Amino acid sequence: MAGSTHSVTNQVPPLVGYDVFSADQALTQGLKRHLDPGLLDETLADLTLLGRTAGSTQAQEWGRLANENPPRLRTHDRYGHRIDEVEFHPAWHRLLGKGVSAGLTSAWTRPGGHLRRAAAFLVWSQVEAGHLCPLSMTHAAVPALRAEPELAAVWEPLLTSTVYDSGLRPSGQKAGALFGMAMTEKQGGSDVRANTTRAVPLSEAGTYALTGHKWFCSAPMSDGFLVLARTDAGPTCFLVPRVLEDGTRNPFALQRLKDKLGNRSNASAEVEFDGTWARRVGEEGRGVRTIIEMVAATRLDCVLGSAALMRQAVAQATHHVAHREAFGAKLADQPLMSNVTADLALESEAATTLALRLAAAYDDGGEQERAFLRIAVPAAKYWVTKRCTPLVAEALECLGGNGYVEESGMPRLLRESPLNSIWEGAGNVQALDVLRALQREPQALNAFLIEVGKARGADHRLDAAVKDLLTELGDLDGIEARARRLVERIALVLQGSLLVRYAPDDVADAFCAARFGGDRGAGFGTLPHTLDLAALAERARPQI
């Protein structure tokens, strides 16, 4: 009976067996634009290999298994000894190992390292997003540790190693190490100055005993953690190793794992410190300043992570509509669907282009670029992460009922999509951070205006948007209540200027028409019908 009634037709082939890197024109062209030509051939070869791995059936299966088999907390061993370990599925370790070997923690030690890493992050995140958390934390810990050269000398070679060495052992016995972070407490959230965890000095200079509770601890099976705790001088940054030099476990009691909306493969824990040994990082009372570079680096990773989710959602949507037929024609050939996928493609390309520009600024490291990042990073973090969820939801809808089914992978993307807007400071925190930079650091605004000014005269709609933004920037009194709108305009103007300068003419024209043209609808799929919608969507479709 089933054989005669259940013939399978008009189903879309799975999007596997393709090169995730080379199929992304916005990514490949952006990398070639910003990277030193002398580094290009080697980087393209490395990323092509990573892209083929990311698009393989095997890697996609790792991602599925890691998501469907979440970590399990083991507080005690069979004999009753406290062990406080988290058990992961083997697929998690395979994903993490590939991420480490691909250089996702070694940006600080290589020429062009941030741009290379950003491209690899965008590629590898599309396999499974959860395991990028420990990679991001490890990468971001390096500049904070450099506040204490002796600590950096011990830990930096391990954090930037391309060897994944799992298991809890003293640092001297490891070929590579991962770092986590424990900042947030239940009473404070983003307000880390409200933290109550205490640090009491020990006899050895620079060492302390910590007592307190952390509401969110990222990557709890890491080898070390950056932690904020209070001394008499105020909030201070500390390094907490999981295993001490003599091989004993540092008191690090995992109370429970968080039951999260998404990010299911990754463990986020509540942790209790009770006489936990720690080394101070930076000056007492200056913990927030010490850790600020780590925060900036992880905020960039939020932009990269959201851009990667957007890219994968667009890849799945454009692939689906190119193969699926309805009402006598391919979905991709139907004008309204073409409008939707073209609009999604524009949003994704703008996010990728902006993320790569930020990574290139990190590699430059000059005073002008650092000032530019002071506004550009929180503005991009605010806007790109906010746009991620509606984009993924719209891409899911392109698959119809199939997109709502777990096997499609789209629900996993949708559950993941809000995370980056919350992690490292939610929208209001980012908007207020931009305001602080505008009010206290005039060089940051100047650097931003120089950047967007490079596109002056190229598109009248962009020029008008910049003029409106300048008018709003001229009146900062009482601006806090409208900060979100201001930061949105900053991000859009920056994206528009980059696309006008670098993207194909039809992409830049469509973005300016849709985002600055004054006829923007509430969602996606409202581009002017006079644009070449099919070409915009086709640019984003992976070719397999």
C-alpha positions in Angstrom: 0.0 0.0 0.0 2.7 2.5 1.0 4.7 1.7 -2.1 1.8 2.6 -4.4 0.7 5.8 -2.6 3.8 7.3 -1.1 6.0 8.2 -4.1 8.2 11.1 -3.1 8.3 14.1 -5.5 8.9 17.8 -5.4 11.1 17.5 -2.3 14.3 19.6 -2.0 17.6 17.8 -1.8 19.6 18.4 1.4 22.0 21.3 1.4 25.2 19.2 1.9 28.3 18.5 0.0 29.2 22.1 -0.7 31.8 24.6 0.2 30.3 26.9 2.8 33.1 29.5 2.3 33.3 29.7 -1.5 29.6 29.7 -1.8 29.4 33.0 0.1 30.2 35.8 -2.3 29.9 38.5 0.3 32.4 36.7 2.6 34.9 35.8 -0.1 34.9 39.2 -1.7 35.1 40.9 1.7 38.1 38.8 2.7 40.0 39.6 -0.5 39.2 43.3 0.0 40.6 43.7 3.5 43.4 41.0 3.8 47.0 41.7 2.9 47.6 40.2 -0.6 50.6 38.3 0.7 48.4 36.3 3.1 45.6 35.7 0.6 46.5 32.5 -1.1 47.2 30.6 2.1 44.1 32.0 3.7 41.8 31.1 0.8 43.2 27.6 0.7 42.7 27.1 4.5 39.1 28.5 4.4 38.2 26.5 1.3 39.2 23.4 3.1 37.2 24.5 6.2 34.3 25.4 4.1 34.2 22.0 2.5 34.3 20.4 5.9 31.5 22.6 7.2 29.3 21.7 4.2 30.0 18.0 4.5 27.4 15.4 5.5 29.7 14.3 8.4 30.0 17.8 9.9 26.3 18.5 9.6 25.7 15.2 11.4 28.0 16.3 14.2 26.0 19.5 14.5 22.7 17.6 14.7 24.0 15.1 17.3 25.6 17.8 19.5 22.3 19.7 19.5 20.1 16.6 20.1 22.3 15.3 22.9 22.8 18.2 25.3 25.5 18.2 28.1 24.8 16.4 31.4 26.0 17.6 34.8 28.0 15.1 36.9 28.3 16.6 40.4 29.7 13.4 42.1 31.5 10.2 41.0 30.1 6.7 41.9 31.9 6.8 45.2 30.4 10.1 46.4 33.4 12.3 45.6 32.6 15.8 44.3 33.8 16.1 40.7 31.7 18.9 39.2 32.1 17.8 35.6 30.0 18.2 32.5 29.7 15.3 30.1 29.4 16.1 26.4 28.4 14.0 23.4 31.4 12.9 21.2 30.1 15.1 18.4 30.7 18.2 20.6 34.4 17.3 21.0 34.8 16.7 17.3 33.3 20.2 16.5 35.4 21.9 19.2 38.5 20.1 18.0 38.0 21.3 14.5 37.3 24.8 15.6 40.6 25.0 17.6 42.6 23.5 14.8 41.1 26.0 12.4 42.6 28.8 14.4 39.5 30.2 16.1 41.5 30.9 19.2 44.8 32.1 17.6 44.0 35.4 16.1 46.3 37.4 18.4 49.5 35.6 17.2 49.1 35.7 13.4 49.3 38.6 10.8 45.8 39.4 9.7 44.6 37.1 12.4 41.4 38.8 13.3 40.2 38.9 9.7 41.2 35.3 9.1 39.5 34.2 12.3 36.3 36.2 11.5 36.0 34.4 8.2 36.5 31.0 9.8 34.1 31.9 12.6 31.4 32.8 10.0 32.0 29.5 8.2 32.3 27.1 11.1 29.4 28.7 13.1 27.0 27.5 10.3 27.6 23.9 11.3 26.5 24.3 14.9 26.6 27.5 17.0 26.8 26.3 20.6 30.4 25.1 20.6 31.6 28.5 19.4 31.0 29.9 23.0 34.2 28.4 24.5 36.1 29.3 21.4 35.0 32.9 21.7 35.7 33.0 25.4 39.2 31.6 24.9 40.0 34.1 22.1 38.7 37.0 24.1 40.6 36.2 27.3 44.0 36.9 25.7 44.0 40.8 25.9 42.7 40.7 29.5 45.5 38.3 30.6 48.1 40.6 29.1 47.4 43.0 32.0 49.6 40.5 33.9 52.6 39.6 31.8 53.6 36.7 34.0 50.1 35.1 33.7 50.0 35.8 30.0 53.4 34.0 29.5 52.0 30.8 31.0 48.5 30.8 29.5 48.6 32.6 26.2 50.6 29.9 24.4 47.9 27.4 25.6 45.0 29.6 24.6 46.3 30.3 21.2 47.3 26.7 20.5 45.8 24.9 17.6 45.7 21.6 19.7 42.4 20.7 21.3 43.4 19.0 24.6 40.2 18.1 26.5 40.2 16.9 30.1 40.9 18.7 33.4 44.6 18.7 34.3 47.1 21.3 35.5 48.1 23.9 32.8 51.6 22.5 32.7 50.4 19.2 31.5 48.3 20.5 28.6 49.1 21.1 25.0 46.2 23.6 24.6 43.6 25.2 26.9 40.2 26.8 26.8 38.8 29.6 28.9 35.4 30.5 30.2 34.0 33.5 32.0 31.9 34.0 35.2 30.8 37.5 35.6 27.0 37.6 36.0 25.3 37.3 39.4 21.6 36.8 40.0 21.0 40.2 41.6 22.9 42.3 39.0 22.8 40.8 35.5 24.6 43.3 33.3 25.2 45.6 36.3 28.4 43.8 37.3 29.2 46.6 39.8 26.4 45.1 41.9 28.3 41.8 42.2 28.8 40.5 45.8 31.3 37.7 45.3 34.2 38.5 47.7 38.0 38.1 47.2 40.2 37.9 50.3 44.0 38.2 49.9 46.1 35.2 50.7 49.7 35.2 51.9 51.2 34.8 48.4 51.3 38.1 46.6 48.5 38.4 43.9 46.6 35.4 45.1 43.1 35.5 46.7 40.3 33.2 48.0 36.9 33.8 46.3 33.5 33.2 48.0 30.3 33.7 46.1 27.8 32.6 43.5 27.7 33.2 39.8 24.4 33.0 38.0 25.9 32.4 34.5 29.2 30.6 34.0 30.1 30.1 30.3 31.8 26.9 29.2 32.2 25.3 32.7 34.5 22.6 31.6 37.2 25.1 30.6 40.7 25.0 32.0 40.4 28.5 33.5 38.0 31.4 33.9 38.0 35.1 34.2 35.9 36.1 37.1 34.9 39.4 38.7 34.9 39.6 42.5 35.0 42.5 45.0 38.0 43.5 47.0 38.1 46.4 49.4 39.1 48.5 46.4 36.1 47.4 44.3 35.4 45.0 41.4 38.5 43.2 40.4 39.4 40.7 37.7 40.7 37.3 38.6 41.9 34.1 36.9 40.4 31.0 38.4 42.0 27.7 37.2 39.8 24.5 37.4 42.8 22.4 38.5 45.6 23.7 40.7 49.3 23.1 40.0 49.5 20.2 42.4 46.7 18.4 40.5 43.9 19.0 43.0 40.6 20.4 42.0 40.0 24.1 42.8 36.6 24.5 44.6 34.3 25.1 41.7 30.9 23.7 42.6 28.5 23.4 39.6 25.0 23.9 41.1 23.0 23.2 37.9 23.1 23.7 34.1 20.7 26.2 32.6 17.8 24.9 30.6 18.0 27.3 27.7 15.8 28.2 24.8 18.6 27.5 22.3 22.4 26.9 22.4 21.5 23.5 23.5 24.8 21.8 22.9 26.7 24.2 25.1 26.7 24.1 28.9 25.9 27.2 30.9 26.1 26.7 34.6 25.6 28.3 38.0 28.8 28.0 40.0 29.6 28.4 43.7 33.0 29.6 44.9 33.9 28.6 48.5 37.5 29.5 49.2 38.4 29.2 45.6 42.0 30.0 44.7 42.5 32.8 42.2 45.1 35.1 40.7 44.5 38.8 40.4 44.5 40.1 36.8 45.2 43.8 36.6 44.8 46.3 39.4 42.5 46.0 42.4 39.3 47.9 41.9 39.9 48.1 38.1 38.3 44.9 37.1 35.8 46.3 34.7 38.5 48.3 32.9 40.8 45.2 32.8 38.1 43.0 31.2 36.7 45.6 28.8 38.8 44.4 25.9 37.5 40.9 26.4 34.0 42.3 26.3 34.7 44.2 23.1 36.1 41.0 21.5 33.1 38.9 22.5 30.8 41.6 21.3 32.4 41.3 17.9 31.8 37.6 18.1 28.1 38.2 18.7 28.1 40.1 15.4 29.9 37.3 13.7 27.7 34.7 15.2 24.5 36.4 14.2 25.8 37.1 10.7 26.6 33.4 10.4 23.1 32.4 11.5 21.7 34.8 9.0 23.9 33.5 6.2 22.9 29.9 6.9 19.2 30.8 7.1 19.5 32.6 3.7 21.4 29.7 2.2 18.7 27.2 3.3 15.9 29.5 2.0 17.4 30.3 -1.4 18.4 26.6 -1.8 14.8 25.5 -1.0 13.0 27.9 -3.3 15.4 27.1 -6.2 14.2 23.4 -6.1 10.6 23.5 -4.8 7.7 24.0 -7.2 4.3 25.4 -6.4 1.4 26.5 -8.6 3.2 25.3 -11.7 6.6 27.1 -11.3 9.7 27.1 -9.1 9.2 29.2 -6.0 12.3 31.2 -6.9 10.7 32.3 -10.2 7.6 33.7 -8.5 7.9 37.5 -8.0 6.7 37.7 -4.4 9.0 34.9 -3.2 11.8 36.4 -5.2 11.2 39.7 -3.3 11.4 37.9 0.1 14.6 36.0 -0.6 16.3 39.1 -2.2 15.5 41.1 0.9 16.9 38.4 3.1 20.0 38.2 1.0 20.5 42.0 1.3 20.3 41.9 5.1 22.7 39.0 5.3 25.3 40.6 3.0 25.1 43.9 5.0 25.8 42.0 8.2 28.7 40.0 6.8 30.2 43.1 5.2 30.0 45.1 8.5 31.5 42.2 10.5 34.5 41.9 8.3 35.1 45.6 8.4 35.2 45.4 12.2 37.6 42.5 12.1 39.9 44.4 9.7 39.9 47.3 12.1 41.1 45.0 14.9 44.0 43.9 12.8 45.0 47.5 11.9 45.2 48.4 15.6 45.9 52.1 14.9 44.5 54.9 17.0 42.0 55.9 14.3 40.7 52.4 14.0 40.4 51.9 17.7 38.4 55.0 18.0 36.1 53.8 15.2 35.6 50.5 16.9 34.5 52.3 20.1 31.2 53.2 18.4 31.0 50.7 15.6 31.2 47.5 17.7 28.3 48.3 20.1 26.3 49.7 17.3 26.8 46.7 15.1 26.2 44.4 18.1 22.9 46.1 18.7 21.7 46.1 15.1 22.9 42.9 13.6 21.9 40.7 16.5 18.5 42.4 16.6 17.9 41.7 12.8 18.9 38.1 13.2 15.7 36.7 14.7 13.2 38.2 12.2 15.4 37.2 9.3 15.7 33.6 10.5 11.9 33.5 11.1 11.2 34.8 7.6 13.7 32.3 6.1 12.0 29.5 8.0 8.7 30.5 6.5 10.2 30.2 3.0 10.3 26.5 3.6 6.6 26.5 4.7 5.6 23.6 7.0 8.8 21.8 6.2 10.7 24.7 7.9 8.8 24.2 11.1 9.9 20.6 11.4 13.0 19.9 13.4 14.6 17.7 10.7 15.0 20.8 8.5 17.4 22.4 10.9 15.5 25.7 10.8 14.0 25.5 14.3 17.5 25.1 15.7 18.6 28.3 13.9 15.5 30.1 15.2 16.0 29.1 18.8 19.6 30.2 18.5 18.9 33.5 16.9 18.0 35.6 20.0 21.1 34.6 22.0 23.6 37.1 20.6 21.4 40.1 21.3 21.4 39.1 25.0 24.9 37.8 25.5 27.5 40.4 26.5 24.9 43.0 27.1 21.4 43.2 25.7 20.1 46.0 23.4 19.7 48.7 26.0 23.3 48.1 27.3 24.7 48.5 23.7 22.7 51.6 23.0 23.8 53.3 26.2 27.4 52.3 25.5 27.2 54.1 22.2 25.8 57.2 24.0 28.7 57.1 26.4 31.2 57.1 23.6 29.4 59.9 21.8 29.3 62.1 25.0 32.8 61.3 26.4 35.0 60.3 23.4 34.8 62.9 20.6 37.5 61.1 18.7 35.2 58.0 18.4 32.5 60.1 16.7 35.1 61.7 14.4 36.4 58.3 13.4 32.9 57.1 12.6 32.1 60.1 10.5 35.3 59.8 8.6 34.4 56.2 7.8 30.9 56.9 6.5 32.2 60.0 4.8 34.2 57.9 2.4 31.0 57.1 0.6 29.8 60.7 0.3 28.2 61.6 -3.0 27.9 58.0 -4.2 24.2 57.7 -3.4 21.8 60.5 -2.7 19.7 58.4 -0.3 22.7 57.5 1.8 23.8 61.2 1.8 20.3 62.2 3.1 20.4 59.5 5.8 23.8 60.8 7.0 22.5 64.3 7.1 19.5 63.3 9.2 21.8 61.4 11.5 24.0 64.4 11.9 21.0 66.5 12.8 20.1 64.0 15.5 23.6 63.9 16.8 23.5 67.6 17.2 21.1 67.3 20.1 22.2 64.8 22.7 20.2 66.3 25.6 17.6 63.8 26.8 18.6 61.4 24.1 18.6 58.3 26.3 14.9 57.5 25.6 15.5 57.5 21.9 19.0 55.9 22.0 17.8 52.7 20.2 16.6 54.7 17.2 19.8 56.6 17.1 22.0 53.5 17.2 19.9 51.8 14.6 20.6 54.8 12.3 24.3 54.7 13.0 24.4 51.0 12.1 22.3 51.4 9.0 24.4 54.3 7.7 27.6 52.4 8.4 26.3 49.3 6.5 25.0 51.5 3.7 28.4 53.3 3.3 30.2 50.0 3.2 27.9 48.5 0.6 28.0 51.6 -1.6 31.8 51.5 -1.5 32.4 47.7 -1.9 29.3 45.7 -3.0 28.1 45.3 -6.6 26.0 48.2 -7.8 22.7 46.3 -7.8 23.3 45.3 -4.1 24.2 48.8 -3.0 21.3 50.3 -4.9 18.8 47.8 -3.5 20.0 48.4 0.1 19.8 52.2 -0.2 16.4 52.0 -1.8 15.0 49.6 0.9 16.7 51.1 4.0 16.8 54.8 3.2 14.2 55.2 0.5 11.3 56.0 2.8 9.0 53.3 1.6 10.1 50.5 3.9 7.5 47.9 5.0 7.2 46.2 8.4 9.0 43.1 7.4 11.0 41.4 4.6 9.8 41.1 1.0 8.9 44.8 0.5 11.7 45.8 -1.9 10.9 48.0 -4.9 9.6 45.8 -7.7 11.8 47.6 -10.2 15.0 46.1 -8.8 16.5 42.9 -10.3 15.2 40.8 -7.4 16.1 37.4 -9.0 19.7 38.4 -9.4 20.0 39.6 -5.8 18.6 36.3 -4.5 20.7 34.2 -6.9 23.9 35.9 -5.6 23.2 34.5 -2.2 22.2 30.9 -3.3 24.8 28.2 -2.6 25.7 26.4 -5.8 25.9 22.6 -5.4 
